[in-house]
Amino acid sequence: MANPATLSVRLVRSLIGCKPNQVATAHALGLFRTGDASTQPDNAATRGKIRVLAHLLEVRETTQGGAQA
């Protein structure tokens, strides 16, 4: 069975001046301050959250073991 893919998400731009729904989405991803990073499962819900914040994030796709795909 293949390892499930994960997404490494890092907040590279500030949330100051963002709409409240964007701030709430960032917090749901575990991102509170510039430079914060989290690992999220690669699924439709996570991709939707990333789409809301695409201009503020850096996203890398990784495998379960941590190697970049």
N, C-alpha and C positions, 0 to 999 in steps of 0.2 A: 504494500500500500504506500502511496506517495505521501510525503510529509505535507501537511497543510501549510499553505503560504501565509505569511503575516506581513503587515505593513509597519514600517518604522516611520513615525510621524514626528516632525520637529517644528515648533513654532518659531519662525524666523523674523516675523514682523509683529509689532505691538498690537494689542487689542484696543488701545486707546482710540476712541473715535469710531469704533465699530458699532454696528447695530446690536441691540440686545440679543437677538436670536443667534448672531454670530458668536458673541461672547459665551452664551449658553452652550453652543455646539462645541466650542473649544474646551470648555470645562468638562463636557461629557466625554471628550477624548482624553482627558487628564492633562490638558495643557493650560497652565495658569499664567506663566510669565514667559517672556521672550527667552528662547533657548531651551525651554522644557521639551522633553521628548517622551514618547510612549510607544509601545508596541501594541498593535490592534490586529484582530483577525481580519483576513481578507474576505469580506462578504459585501453584499449589496448595501447594508445599513452603514457600514464604515465608509464605503465609497461615496455614499450620499453625503455623509458628514464632511468628508474631505472636499467634495465639490463645493459646498457652502463656503469653505475657508481656503480655496485653492490659491488665492492671491497672498495668503499669509503663511503657508506651509511649505515644508520640504518633505517629500515622501519618497521612501525607498522600499522596494519590495524585497522581502527576505524569505528564506525557507525556515523551517522549524529549528534547525541547528544553528541559525544565525548567519549562515553564509548568504551573500547577496546573490540573487538570481539574475 
